[in-house]
Amino acid sequence: MPEEGFVQMYVRDFALMAARAETGQDVEPALLRRVKELRAHAEIMDARKAPGHLDAVIDRLMTEAERTEVRHGRLGPDSPEELERRKAFLHRVVGMLDKQAEAA
């Protein structure tokens, strides 16, 4: 069984990147670096603990993308447009991770 702390850490990082991208920050270099780090870290965790860490992060990101209340320090409700952009960002991350999972 994948470690919950591992999954939470990466999902939180990607969700924060989505929030930063929403404010206009360029998160692409950090995103690419974090995807690469996740891949390497997942291989280590699979070997030491249990298999399935990358898949667990992918599954949780899909769940996270469907959330309808996301604040990240802001006041007021999230607009449907913001939520849709966040969802698209997280689905793009999932696509990047799926491609890496297939290559392995």
MODELLER restraints for C-alpha pairs under 7 A, 6 or more apart:
rsr = mdl.restraints
at = mdl.atoms
rsr.add(forms.Gaussian(group=physical.xy_distance, feature=features.Distance(at['CA:1:A'], at['CA:50:A']), mean=5.56, stdev=0.5))
rsr.add(forms.Gaussian(group=physical.xy_distance, feature=features.Distance(at['CA:1:A'], at['CA:51:A']), mean=6.94, stdev=0.5))
rsr.add(forms.Gaussian(group=physical.xy_distance, feature=features.Distance(at['CA:2:A'], at['CA:50:A']), mean=5.97, stdev=0.5))
rsr.add(forms.Gaussian(group=physical.xy_distance, feature=features.Distance(at['CA:2:A'], at['CA:51:A']), mean=6.73, stdev=0.5))
rsr.add(forms.Gaussian(group=physical.xy_distance, feature=features.Distance(at['CA:2:A'], at['CA:52:A']), mean=5.95, stdev=0.5))
rsr.add(forms.Gaussian(group=physical.xy_distance, feature=features.Distance(at['CA:2:A'], at['CA:53:A']), mean=5.08, stdev=0.5))
rsr.add(forms.Gaussian(group=physical.xy_distance, feature=features.Distance(at['CA:2:A'], at['CA:56:A']), mean=6.83, stdev=0.5))
rsr.add(forms.Gaussian(group=physical.xy_distance, feature=features.Distance(at['CA:7:A'], at['CA:56:A']), mean=6.59, stdev=0.5))
rsr.add(forms.Gaussian(group=physical.xy_distance, feature=features.Distance(at['CA:7:A'], at['CA:57:A']), mean=5.18, stdev=0.5))
rsr.add(forms.Gaussian(group=physical.xy_distance, feature=features.Distance(at['CA:11:A'], at['CA:57:A']), mean=6.57, stdev=0.5))
rsr.add(forms.Gaussian(group=physical.xy_distance, feature=features.Distance(at['CA:11:A'], at['CA:60:A']), mean=6.98, stdev=0.5))
rsr.add(forms.Gaussian(group=physical.xy_distance, feature=features.Distance(at['CA:11:A'], at['CA:61:A']), mean=6.02, stdev=0.5))
rsr.add(forms.Gaussian(group=physical.xy_distance, feature=features.Distance(at['CA:17:A'], at['CA:27:A']), mean=6.34, stdev=0.5))
rsr.add(forms.Gaussian(group=physical.xy_distance, feature=features.Distance(at['CA:18:A'], at['CA:86:A']), mean=5.65, stdev=0.5))
rsr.add(forms.Gaussian(group=physical.xy_distance, feature=features.Distance(at['CA:18:A'], at['CA:89:A']), mean=6.09, stdev=0.5))
rsr.add(forms.Gaussian(group=physical.xy_distance, feature=features.Distance(at['CA:21:A'], at['CA:27:A']), mean=6.10, stdev=0.5))
rsr.add(forms.Gaussian(group=physical.xy_distance, feature=features.Distance(at['CA:42:A'], at['CA:53:A']), mean=5.41, stdev=0.5))
rsr.add(forms.Gaussian(group=physical.xy_distance, feature=features.Distance(at['CA:42:A'], at['CA:54:A']), mean=5.64, stdev=0.5))
rsr.add(forms.Gaussian(group=physical.xy_distance, feature=features.Distance(at['CA:45:A'], at['CA:53:A']), mean=6.94, stdev=0.5))
rsr.add(forms.Gaussian(group=physical.xy_distance, feature=features.Distance(at['CA:46:A'], at['CA:52:A']), mean=6.47, stdev=0.5))
rsr.add(forms.Gaussian(group=physical.xy_distance, feature=features.Distance(at['CA:46:A'], at['CA:53:A']), mean=6.34, stdev=0.5))
rsr.add(forms.Gaussian(group=physical.xy_distance, feature=features.Distance(at['CA:58:A'], at['CA:94:A']), mean=5.71, stdev=0.5))
rsr.add(forms.Gaussian(group=physical.xy_distance, feature=features.Distance(at['CA:61:A'], at['CA:90:A']), mean=6.47, stdev=0.5))
rsr.add(forms.Gaussian(group=physical.xy_distance, feature=features.Distance(at['CA:61:A'], at['CA:94:A']), mean=6.90, stdev=0.5))
rsr.add(forms.Gaussian(group=physical.xy_distance, feature=features.Distance(at['CA:62:A'], at['CA:91:A']), mean=6.91, stdev=0.5))
rsr.add(forms.Gaussian(group=physical.xy_distance, feature=features.Distance(at['CA:65:A'], at['CA:86:A']), mean=6.92, stdev=0.5))
rsr.add(forms.Gaussian(group=physical.xy_distance, feature=features.Distance(at['CA:65:A'], at['CA:87:A']), mean=4.60, stdev=0.5))
rsr.add(forms.Gaussian(group=physical.xy_distance, feature=features.Distance(at['CA:65:A'], at['CA:90:A']), mean=5.88, stdev=0.5))
rsr.add(forms.Gaussian(group=physical.xy_distance, feature=features.Distance(at['CA:66:A'], at['CA:87:A']), mean=6.73, stdev=0.5))
rsr.add(forms.Gaussian(group=physical.xy_distance, feature=features.Distance(at['CA:68:A'], at['CA:83:A']), mean=6.80, stdev=0.5))
rsr.add(forms.Gaussian(group=physical.xy_distance, feature=features.Distance(at['CA:69:A'], at['CA:78:A']), mean=6.43, stdev=0.5))
rsr.add(forms.Gaussian(group=physical.xy_distance, feature=features.Distance(at['CA:70:A'], at['CA:78:A']), mean=6.64, stdev=0.5))
